[in-house]
Amino acid sequence: MPLRTDSYYRSLAEAALKRAGVEEPPVPIEDMARGYGIPVRDVVMPAFFGGATINEDGLPVILVNAAKDEYTRRKILAHMVGHMVIVLADSSSSYPRNTNEEHLDAAIVADELITPAYLVMDQAQKWFNDYRYLARLFGVTEEEMMKKMFDMGIIQQRGIRWEY
């Protein structure tokens, strides 16, 4: 499998979002999974278990732990969809079997699915960089939104960049 950068995985997520026609937050992650023809089932599992992708009649099905809160279930589902996006983009990829490296790739895709850079930039301009409001709008914590805006260069060490 060729070496891939974080920007490659972010671009996969952005392409998936554009394909799904996502133009406003929050991103409908479950609808995106259905758009790929993948059913999502809420199943009560042990507390340590977040979710899984299983095969049912040769087709993938995403299981999400119904005992988790909505925020956590959404993150888990985005991670699972991230695996799907990666596998569909590269036939040499496979679903991970307890390997952290492949989970890191899906985590990058999941992060971009939940807080897409193009939507964060658009909404930050509309809402005057109010990270607290944006966090509620995207369904993430204030810390996550602050980090995303910092990583994008909207928020900097010495303040907020207003010209973008």
C-alpha positions in Angstrom: 0.0 0.0 0.0 1.5 3.4 -1.0 2.3 6.0 1.7 -0.5 8.5 2.1 -0.5 12.0 3.7 -3.1 13.5 6.0 -4.1 15.8 3.2 -4.8 12.8 1.0 -7.3 11.4 3.6 -8.8 14.9 4.1 -9.4 15.1 0.3 -11.1 11.7 0.3 -13.5 13.0 3.0 -14.1 16.3 1.1 -14.9 14.4 -2.1 -17.3 12.1 -0.2 -19.0 15.2 1.3 -19.3 16.9 -2.1 -20.7 13.7 -3.5 -23.3 13.6 -0.8 -24.2 17.3 -1.5 -23.3 18.5 2.0 -23.5 22.3 2.1 -24.5 23.1 5.7 -23.6 21.7 9.1 -24.2 19.5 10.8 -23.0 16.8 8.4 -25.6 14.0 8.1 -23.2 11.1 8.7 -25.8 8.4 8.8 -27.3 9.6 5.5 -23.8 9.5 4.0 -23.5 5.8 5.0 -26.9 5.1 3.5 -25.8 6.9 0.4 -23.1 4.3 0.0 -25.8 1.6 0.4 -24.5 0.7 3.9 -27.2 0.2 6.6 -26.4 1.5 10.1 -27.8 -0.5 13.0 -27.8 0.6 16.7 -27.0 -2.4 18.8 -26.4 -2.6 22.5 -22.8 -3.8 23.1 -20.4 -3.9 26.0 -19.3 -0.5 27.2 -15.7 -0.9 25.8 -17.0 -1.5 22.3 -17.9 1.5 20.1 -18.8 -0.1 16.8 -17.9 -2.5 14.0 -18.4 -3.2 10.4 -19.6 -6.7 9.7 -20.6 -8.6 6.6 -24.2 -9.6 6.1 -24.9 -11.6 3.0 -21.6 -10.4 1.6 -22.4 -6.7 2.1 -21.1 -4.3 4.8 -23.3 -3.3 7.7 -22.2 -0.7 10.3 -23.0 -1.5 13.9 -22.9 1.3 16.5 -23.1 0.8 20.2 -26.6 2.1 21.2 -25.5 2.4 24.8 -23.2 5.3 23.9 -24.4 9.0 24.0 -25.3 10.7 20.7 -22.1 12.6 20.5 -20.0 9.5 20.8 -22.2 7.5 18.5 -21.8 10.2 15.8 -18.0 10.1 16.2 -17.9 6.3 15.9 -20.2 6.3 12.9 -18.0 8.9 11.2 -14.9 6.7 11.9 -16.7 3.7 10.3 -17.7 5.7 7.3 -14.1 6.9 7.1 -13.0 3.2 6.7 -15.6 2.8 3.9 -14.4 6.0 2.1 -10.8 4.8 2.2 -11.6 1.3 1.0 -13.8 2.6 -1.8 -11.0 5.0 -2.9 -8.2 2.4 -3.0 -8.8 -1.2 -3.8 -5.5 -2.2 -2.1 -6.9 -0.9 1.2 -8.7 -3.3 3.6 -10.7 -3.1 6.7 -8.4 -3.0 9.8 -8.0 -6.0 12.0 -6.7 -4.5 15.3 -4.0 -2.3 13.7 -3.7 1.3 14.8 -2.2 2.6 11.6 -5.3 2.0 9.6 -7.5 3.4 12.4 -5.4 6.6 12.3 -6.3 7.1 8.6 -10.0 6.6 9.3 -9.7 9.0 12.2 -8.4 11.7 9.9 -11.3 11.1 7.4 -13.8 11.0 10.3 -12.5 14.4 11.6 -12.9 15.9 8.2 -16.4 14.4 7.8 -17.6 15.9 11.1 -15.9 19.3 10.7 -15.2 19.8 7.0 -12.6 22.6 6.4 -14.7 24.1 3.6 -17.8 24.3 5.8 -15.9 25.5 8.9 -14.3 28.3 6.8 -17.7 29.3 5.4 -19.5 29.3 8.7 -16.6 31.0 10.5 -17.0 33.9 8.0 -20.8 34.0 8.6 -20.6 33.9 12.3 -17.5 36.1 13.0 -15.3 33.2 14.1 -17.5 32.4 17.1 -16.1 29.0 17.9 -18.7 28.4 20.6 -21.6 28.8 18.2 -19.7 26.9 15.5 -19.2 24.0 17.9 -22.9 23.7 18.6 -23.6 24.1 14.9 -21.3 21.2 13.9 -22.2 19.1 17.0 -18.6 19.0 18.4 -17.1 20.3 21.7 -15.8 23.8 21.9 -12.3 22.4 22.3 -12.6 20.4 19.1 -13.8 23.5 17.2 -11.0 25.6 18.6 -8.4 23.0 17.6 -9.9 22.8 14.1 -9.9 26.5 13.6 -6.3 26.7 15.0 -5.2 23.9 12.6 -6.8 25.8 9.7 -5.1 29.0 10.7 -8.3 30.9 11.5 -7.3 31.2 15.1 -3.7 31.9 15.7 -1.4 32.1 18.8 -1.9 35.9 18.9 -5.5 36.2 18.0 -8.0 35.7 15.2 -7.2 36.2 11.6 -10.1 38.2 10.1 -9.0 38.5 6.4 -9.6 35.1 4.7 
